[in-house]
Amino acid sequence: MKWTKACSRKLGLVVFLTILGVAIILFLGFRLLVPSPEDAYKRFLTNTDLAEDQSTDPLILGGKQVIPLVLEGIGSADMPRRRYAIAFLGDQSIHEAIPLLRAILEDPSELEYFRGDALEAIMNINSELGIRLAQGKIDTDGHLGFVAQRIMNGERSGRPRRTFWDALIRRHD
């Protein structure tokens, strides 16, 4: 059989349709793996089957659209898993969270470990601001003072930042 223009066109069409089919399958599979922001937030609040290092994975997979839900949630002192939500905002460098994190940090009625977590999150978002705020908290007792001292000593959090791919493949340390 001779190789003709018709064969080339047919082969090109087969290759194109194959690539298109693979792209559709990948897209649909990806959409099934990545939840809606509301589902991601609900899963974050209620999930008990993830290891601690995977605790923010539902939020990471929820994408940027989950951020308003998290910001609204951490405004409530009785939010379940609030410490992880605060860490998520810092780890993902969510700049619009800084005013709320500062409010948590500066509120003496907040539990001091939430205040320390807020300081650490601010440091992860804006290190210059984090250092400046840590200077004023260095003599504080408990977790907040510990975080402030660690920041002033140039030490980073021992918790590794999770990436989208870590969350997607459910990598566990």
Buried (B, 14 or more C-beta within 10 A) or exposed (E): EEEEEEEEEEEEEEEEEEEEEEEEEEEEEEEEEBBEBEBBBBBBBEEEEBEEBBBBBBBBBBBEEBBEBBBEBBEEEEBEBBBBBBBBBBBBEBEEBBEBBBEBBEEEEBBBBBBBBBBBBBBBBBEEBBBEBBEEBBEBEEBBBBBBBBBEEEEEBEBEBBEEEBBBEEEEE
